[in-house]
Amino acid sequence: IQVGSRNMQNFPLLEAAADTALPVLLKRGRACTITEWLCAAEYVLNRGNGQVVLCERGLVSFDGAVRNLLDLSCVPLVRGMSHLPVRGDPSHGTGRSERVAPMARAAVAAGADAVMMEMHPDPAHALSDGRQAILPHELATLVPELRAIHEVIAGAAAPSR
């Protein structure tokens, strides 16, 4: 169950989502601190549902040149504070398709466990989020790049022998 950023602090909804026993993807609110985000996850965890995935989807920006600020500095921070997996959302985090691939690469390099991206074969005719959707051939190129970055990062984190 995906809980969007606008509902991150809707505590009755978080409890209801937890009670389904389904995995819960908890997107960080656009103006929420890391502590608030982790506390929201606790509402799900406290109901006995340990299947929570945190998703960084960008903070509100004060600069009109960017839709959101994808806070990738939170990825290693949250990984050090919590056992929960952290995912990056460069589509919502940037709002522009041409920025998705670089920020997806950066999210993986920062240690994100996964990334999620909008993809559409015809973004101009998408019912929503077309401006931030990448094309299928872009996704096909990007996925092997992300795997390669992950392998390098995972290798660098492995203990030396």
GUGUTI-501463 format. One record per atom (N, C-alpha, C): residue number from 1; chain; atom name; x, y negated, z. Coordinates in steps of 0.2 Angstrom, whole numbers, plus 5000, padded with zeros to 4 digits. Atoms other than C-alpha are relative to their C-alpha. Layout:
GUGUTI-501463
   k c  a   c1   c2   c3
 NUM A CA    X    Y    Z
...
This chain:
GUGUTI-501463
   k c  a   c1   c2   c3
   1 A  N 5004 5006 5000
   1 A CA 5000 5000 5000
   1 A  C 5005 4994 5000
   2 A  N 4996 5007 5000
   2 A CA 5007 4983 4995
   2 A  C 4997 4995 5004
   3 A  N 5002 5006 4996
   3 A CA 5005 4969 5007
   3 A  C 5004 4994 4997
   4 A  N 4997 5006 5003
   4 A CA 5008 4953 4998
   4 A  C 5002 4995 5005
   5 A  N 4997 5005 4995
   5 A CA 5017 4938 5005
   5 A  C 4995 4996 5003
   6 A  N 5005 5004 4997
   6 A CA 5001 4929 5008
   6 A  C 4997 5004 5006
   7 A  N 5003 4996 4995
   7 A CA 4995 4943 5019
   7 A  C 5005 5003 5005
   8 A  N 4995 4997 4996
   8 A CA 5011 4947 5028
   8 A  C 4999 4999 5008
   9 A  N 5002 5002 4993
   9 A CA 5004 4939 5044
   9 A  C 4993 5002 5002
  10 A  N 5007 4998 4999
  10 A CA 4987 4946 5042
  10 A  C 5000 5007 5005
  11 A  N 4999 4994 4995
  11 A CA 4988 4958 5058
  11 A  C 4995 5005 4999
  12 A  N 5005 4994 5001
  12 A CA 4972 4967 5056
  12 A  C 5001 5004 4994
  13 A  N 4999 4996 5006
  13 A CA 4976 4971 5038
  13 A  C 5006 5004 5001
  14 A  N 4994 4996 4999
  14 A CA 4993 4977 5043
  14 A  C 4999 5006 5004
  15 A  N 5002 4995 4996
  15 A CA 4985 4988 5056
  15 A  C 4996 5005 4996
  16 A  N 5004 4996 5004
  16 A CA 4973 4995 5044
  16 A  C 5004 5004 4995
  17 A  N 4996 4997 5005
  17 A CA 4986 4998 5031
  17 A  C 5004 5006 5004
  18 A  N 4997 4994 4997
  18 A CA 4996 5008 5044
  18 A  C 4996 5006 5002
  19 A  N 5005 4995 4998
  19 A CA 4981 5018 5049
  19 A  C 4999 5005 4994
  20 A  N 5001 4996 5006
  20 A CA 4980 5025 5031
  20 A  C 5006 5006 5000
  21 A  N 4994 4996 5000
  21 A CA 4997 5034 5034
  21 A  C 5003 5000 4993
  22 A  N 4997 5001 5006
  22 A CA 5002 5029 5017
  22 A  C 5006 4995 5001
  23 A  N 4994 5005 4999
  23 A CA 5019 5020 5014
  23 A  C 4997 4993 4999
  24 A  N 5002 5007 5000
  24 A CA 5017 5001 5016
  24 A  C 5006 4996 4998
  25 A  N 4995 5005 5002
  25 A CA 5027 4989 5006
  25 A  C 4998 4993 5002
  26 A  N 5002 5006 4996
  26 A CA 5028 4973 5016
  26 A  C 5004 4994 4997
  27 A  N 4996 5006 5003
  27 A CA 5033 4957 5006
  27 A  C 5000 4995 5005
  28 A  N 4998 5006 4996
  28 A CA 5041 4943 5015
  28 A  C 4996 4994 4998
  29 A  N 5004 5006 5001
  29 A CA 5030 4928 5017
  29 A  C 5005 4994 4997
  30 A  N 4996 5005 5004
  30 A CA 5036 4913 5006
  30 A  C 5003 4995 5005
  31 A  N 4997 5005 4995
  31 A CA 5039 4902 5022
  31 A  C 5002 5004 5007
  32 A  N 4999 4996 4994
  32 A CA 5043 4916 5035
  32 A  C 5007 5001 5001
  33 A  N 4994 4998 4997
  33 A CA 5058 4919 5045
  33 A  C 5001 5008 4999
  34 A  N 4999 4993 5000
  34 A CA 5067 4936 5045
  34 A  C 4997 5003 5006
  35 A  N 5003 4997 4994
  35 A CA 5061 4938 5063
  35 A  C 4993 5001 4999
  36 A  N 5007 4999 5001
  36 A CA 5043 4935 5058
  36 A  C 4999 5006 4995
  37 A  N 5001 4994 5004
  37 A CA 5045 4948 5044
  37 A  C 5001 5006 5003
  38 A  N 4999 4994 4996
  38 A CA 5052 4961 5055
  38 A  C 4995 5001 5005
  39 A  N 5005 5000 4995
  39 A CA 5039 4957 5068
  39 A  C 4994 5003 4997
  40 A  N 5005 4998 5004
  40 A CA 5026 4960 5055
  40 A  C 5000 5007 4998
  41 A  N 4999 4993 5001
  41 A CA 5033 4977 5051
  41 A  C 4999 5004 5006
  42 A  N 5001 4997 4994
  42 A CA 5032 4981 5069
  42 A  C 4992 5002 5001
  43 A  N 5007 4999 4999
  43 A CA 5013 4980 5068
  43 A  C 4998 5007 4996
  44 A  N 5001 4993 5004
  44 A CA 5014 4995 5055
  44 A  C 5003 5005 5004
  45 A  N 4996 4995 4996
  45 A CA 5027 5004 5065
  45 A  C 4997 5002 5006
  46 A  N 5003 4999 4994
  46 A CA 5018 5002 5081
  46 A  C 4993 5005 5000
  47 A  N 5006 4996 5001
  47 A CA 5003 5011 5074
  47 A  C 5002 5007 4998
  48 A  N 4997 4994 5001
  48 A CA 5014 5026 5071
  48 A  C 5001 5002 4992
  49 A  N 4998 5000 5007
  49 A CA 5017 5023 5052
  49 A  C 5007 4998 4999
  50 A  N 4993 5001 5000
  50 A CA 5036 5024 5050
  50 A  C 5002 4999 4992
  51 A  N 4999 5001 5007
  51 A CA 5034 5022 5031
  51 A  C 5000 4993 4997
  52 A  N 5000 5007 5002
  52 A CA 5038 5004 5029
  52 A  C 5006 4998 4996
  53 A  N 4995 5002 5004
  53 A CA 5048 4996 5015
  53 A  C 4999 4992 5000
  54 A  N 5000 5007 5000
  54 A CA 5053 4978 5017
  54 A  C 5001 4997 4993
  55 A  N 4999 5003 5006
  55 A CA 5052 4967 5001
  55 A  C 5002 4993 5000
  56 A  N 4999 5007 5000
  56 A CA 5061 4951 4999
  56 A  C 4998 4997 4993
  57 A  N 5003 5002 5007
  57 A CA 5051 4941 4985
  57 A  C 5001 4993 4999
  58 A  N 4998 5007 5001
  58 A CA 5058 4923 4987
  58 A  C 4996 4996 5005
  59 A  N 5003 5005 4995
  59 A CA 5055 4909 4999
  59 A  C 4998 4994 4996
  60 A  N 5002 5007 5003
  60 A CA 5047 4892 4995
  60 A  C 5006 4996 4998
  61 A  N 4995 5004 5002
  61 A CA 5058 4881 4985
  61 A  C 4998 4992 5001
  62 A  N 5001 5007 5000
  62 A CA 5060 4862 4987
  62 A  C 5002 4997 4994
  63 A  N 4998 5003 5006
  63 A CA 5067 4860 4970
  63 A  C 4995 5003 4994
  64 A  N 5005 4998 5006
  64 A CA 5055 4860 4955
  64 A  C 5003 5004 4995
  65 A  N 4997 4996 5006
  65 A CA 5068 4868 4944
  65 A  C 4999 5008 5001
  66 A  N 5001 4993 4998
  66 A CA 5065 4885 4953
  66 A  C 4993 5001 5003
  67 A  N 5006 4999 4997
  67 A CA 5049 4893 4958
  67 A  C 5001 5002 5007
  68 A  N 4998 4998 4993
  68 A CA 5056 4902 4973
  68 A  C 5007 5001 5001
  69 A  N 4993 4999 4999
  69 A CA 5073 4905 4981
  69 A  C 5000 5007 5002
  70 A  N 4999 4993 4998
  70 A CA 5077 4924 4981
  70 A  C 5005 5000 5005
  71 A  N 4996 5000 4994
  71 A CA 5085 4925 4998
  71 A  C 5004 5007 5001
  72 A  N 4996 4994 4999
  72 A CA 5098 4939 4995
  72 A  C 5004 5001 5006
  73 A  N 4995 5000 4994
  73 A CA 5108 4934 5010
  73 A  C 4996 5004 5006
  74 A  N 5003 4996 4995
  74 A CA 5094 4943 5020
  74 A  C 5001 5007 4999
  75 A  N 5000 4993 5001
  75 A CA 5097 4960 5012
  75 A  C 5005 5003 5005
  76 A  N 4996 4997 4995
  76 A CA 5113 4964 5022
  76 A  C 4998 4998 5007
  77 A  N 5002 5002 4993
  77 A CA 5107 4955 5037
  77 A  C 4994 5004 5003
  78 A  N 5005 4995 4998
  78 A CA 5091 4965 5038
  78 A  C 5002 5007 5001
  79 A  N 4998 4993 5000
  79 A CA 5099 4981 5034
  79 A  C 5004 5001 5007
  80 A  N 4997 4999 4994
  80 A CA 5110 4978 5049
  80 A  C 4996 4999 5007
  81 A  N 5005 5001 4995
  81 A CA 5095 4973 5060
  81 A  C 4995 5006 5001
  82 A  N 5006 4995 5001
  82 A CA 5083 4987 5055
  82 A  C 5002 5006 4996
  83 A  N 4999 4994 5004
  83 A CA 5083 5005 5049
  83 A  C 4995 5000 4994
  84 A  N 5004 5000 5006
  84 A CA 5070 5000 5036
  84 A  C 5003 4999 4994
  85 A  N 4997 5002 5006
  85 A CA 5074 5000 5018
  85 A  C 4998 4993 4997
  86 A  N 5001 5007 5003
  86 A CA 5075 4983 5009
  86 A  C 5000 5000 4993
  87 A  N 5001 5000 5008
  87 A CA 5069 4980 4991
  87 A  C 5000 4993 4998
  88 A  N 5000 5006 5002
  88 A CA 5072 4965 4981
  88 A  C 4995 4999 4994
  89 A  N 5005 5001 5005
  89 A CA 5059 4957 4969
  89 A  C 5002 4994 4996
  90 A  N 4997 5006 5003
  90 A CA 5068 4946 4957
  90 A  C 4995 4997 4995
  91 A  N 5005 5003 5004
  91 A CA 5052 4944 4946
  91 A  C 4996 4994 5004
  92 A  N 5004 5005 4996
  92 A CA 5042 4935 4960
  92 A  C 5005 4995 5003
  93 A  N 4995 5004 4997
  93 A CA 5058 4928 4967
  93 A  C 5003 4995 4996
  94 A  N 4997 5005 5004
  94 A CA 5063 4918 4952
  94 A  C 4994 4997 4996
  95 A  N 5006 5002 5004
  95 A CA 5046 4917 4942
  95 A  C 5002 4999 4993
  96 A  N 4998 5001 5007
  96 A CA 5056 4917 4925
  96 A  C 5003 5006 4998
  97 A  N 4997 4994 5002
  97 A CA 5060 4932 4915
  97 A  C 5007 5000 4998
  98 A  N 4993 5000 5001
  98 A CA 5077 4926 4910
  98 A  C 5004 5000 5006
  99 A  N 4996 4999 4994
  99 A CA 5082 4926 4928
  99 A  C 5000 5006 5004
 100 A  N 5001 4994 4996
 100 A CA 5076 4943 4933
 100 A  C 5006 5005 5000
 101 A  N 4994 4996 5000
 101 A CA 5091 4953 4927
 101 A  C 5006 4998 5004
 102 A  N 4995 5002 4995
 102 A CA 5104 4943 4935
 102 A  C 4999 5001 5007
 103 A  N 5002 5000 4993
 103 A CA 5095 4942 4951
 103 A  C 4999 5008 5002
 104 A  N 5001 4993 4999
 104 A CA 5091 4961 4950
 104 A  C 5007 5003 5002
 105 A  N 4993 4998 4999
 105 A CA 5110 4964 4948
 105 A  C 5002 4998 5007
 106 A  N 4998 5003 4994
 106 A CA 5113 4953 4963
 106 A  C 4997 5003 5006
 107 A  N 5004 4997 4994
 107 A CA 5100 4961 4974
 107 A  C 5004 5007 5001
 108 A  N 4997 4994 4999
 108 A CA 5108 4978 4971
 108 A  C 5007 4999 5003
 109 A  N 4993 5002 4997
 109 A CA 5126 4971 4974
 109 A  C 5000 4998 5007
 110 A  N 5001 5002 4993
 110 A CA 5119 4964 4990
 110 A  C 4999 5006 5005
 111 A  N 5002 4994 4996
 111 A CA 5114 4981 4996
 111 A  C 4993 5002 5000
 112 A  N 5007 4998 5000
 112 A CA 5096 4982 4992
 112 A  C 4999 5007 4998
 113 A  N 5001 4993 5001
 113 A CA 5089 5000 4992
 113 A  C 4996 5001 4993
 114 A  N 5004 5000 5006
 114 A CA 5078 4996 4977
 114 A  C 4999 4993 4998
 115 A  N 5002 5007 5002
 115 A CA 5072 4982 4966
 115 A  C 4993 5002 4996
 116 A  N 5006 4999 5004
 116 A CA 5055 4980 4958
 116 A  C 4999 4994 4996
 117 A  N 5000 5005 5005
 117 A CA 5052 4970 4942
 117 A  C 4993 5000 4996
 118 A  N 5006 5000 5004
 118 A CA 5037 4965 4932
 118 A  C 5003 5001 4993
 119 A  N 4998 4999 5007
 119 A CA 5038 4972 4914
 119 A  C 4993 5001 4996
 120 A  N 5006 5000 5004
 120 A CA 5026 4970 4900
 120 A  C 5002 5000 4993
 121 A  N 4998 5000 5008
 121 A CA 5026 4974 4881
 121 A  C 4999 4994 4997
 122 A  N 5002 5006 5003
 122 A CA 5018 4958 4877
 122 A  C 4999 4994 5006
 123 A  N 5001 5005 4995
 123 A CA 5021 4945 4891
 123 A  C 4996 4994 4999
 124 A  N 5005 5006 5002
 124 A CA 5012 4931 4882
 124 A  C 4993 5002 5001
 125 A  N 5007 4998 5000
 125 A CA 4996 4941 4883
 125 A  C 4999 5004 5007
 126 A  N 5002 4997 4993
 126 A CA 4998 4948 4901
 126 A  C 4995 4996 5004
 127 A  N 5005 5003 4996
 127 A CA 4984 4945 4912
 127 A  C 5002 4996 5006
 128 A  N 4997 5004 4994
 128 A CA 4995 4939 4926
 128 A  C 5008 5001 5000
 129 A  N 4993 4999 4999
 129 A CA 5014 4936 4929
 129 A  C 5004 5001 4993
 130 A  N 4997 4999 5007
 130 A CA 5018 4936 4910
 130 A  C 5007 4996 5000
 131 A  N 4994 5004 5001
 131 A CA 5031 4922 4912
 131 A  C 5006 5003 5004
 132 A  N 4995 4996 4997
 132 A CA 5041 4933 4924
 132 A  C 5001 5007 4998
 133 A  N 5000 4993 5002
 133 A CA 5039 4949 4915
 133 A  C 5006 5001 4995
 134 A  N 4995 4998 5005
 134 A CA 5054 4957 4906
 134 A  C 4997 5005 4995
 135 A  N 5002 4996 5005
 135 A CA 5052 4967 4890
 135 A  C 5002 5007 5001
 136 A  N 4998 4993 4998
 136 A CA 5053 4986 4890
 136 A  C 5007 5001 4998
 137 A  N 4993 4999 5002
 137 A CA 5070 4986 4880
 137 A  C 5004 4997 5005
 138 A  N 4995 5003 4995
 138 A CA 5077 4974 4893
 138 A  C 5000 5004 5006
 139 A  N 5000 4995 4994
 139 A CA 5072 4986 4907
 139 A  C 5004 5006 4999
 140 A  N 4996 4995 5001
 140 A CA 5079 5000 4898
 140 A  C 5008 4999 5000
 141 A  N 4993 5002 4999
 141 A CA 5096 4991 4897
 141 A  C 5002 4999 5007
 142 A  N 4998 5002 4993
 142 A CA 5095 4985 4915
 142 A  C 5001 5005 5004
 143 A  N 5000 4995 4995
 143 A CA 5092 5001 4924
 143 A  C 5007 5003 5000
 144 A  N 4994 4997 4999
 144 A CA 5108 5009 4919
 144 A  C 5006 4995 5003
 145 A  N 4996 5005 4997
 145 A CA 5117 4993 4924
 145 A  C 4999 5000 5007
 146 A  N 5001 5000 4993
 146 A CA 5109 4993 4941
 146 A  C 5003 5007 5003
 147 A  N 4997 4994 4998
 147 A CA 5114 5011 4943
 147 A  C 5007 5000 5001
 148 A  N 4992 5001 5000
 148 A CA 5132 5007 4939
 148 A  C 5002 4996 5006
 149 A  N 4998 5004 4995
 149 A CA 5132 4993 4951
 149 A  C 4999 5003 5007
 150 A  N 5002 4996 4994
 150 A CA 5124 5004 4965
 150 A  C 5006 5005 5001
 151 A  N 4994 4995 4999
 151 A CA 5138 5017 4962
 151 A  C 5006 4997 5002
 152 A  N 4994 5004 4998
 152 A CA 5152 5004 4964
 152 A  C 4999 4998 5007
 153 A  N 5001 5002 4993
 153 A CA 5144 4997 4980
 153 A  C 5000 5006 5004
 154 A  N 5000 4995 4996
 154 A CA 5141 5014 4987
 154 A  C 5007 5003 5001
 155 A  N 4994 4997 4999
 155 A CA 5158 5020 4983
 155 A  C 5005 4995 5004
 156 A  N 4997 5005 4996
 156 A CA 5165 5004 4991
 156 A  C 4999 5001 5007
 157 A  N 5003 4999 4993
 157 A CA 5155 5008 5007
 157 A  C 5002 5006 5003
 158 A  N 4998 4993 4997
 158 A CA 5161 5026 5008
 158 A  C 5007 4999 5004
 159 A  N 4994 5000 4996
 159 A CA 5174 5029 5021
 159 A  C 5006 5003 4996
 160 A  N 4994 4998 5004
 160 A CA 5192 5031 5014
 160 A  C 5003 5006 5004
 161 A  N 4998 4993 4998
 161 A CA 5200 5048 5016
 161 A  C 5008 5000 5001
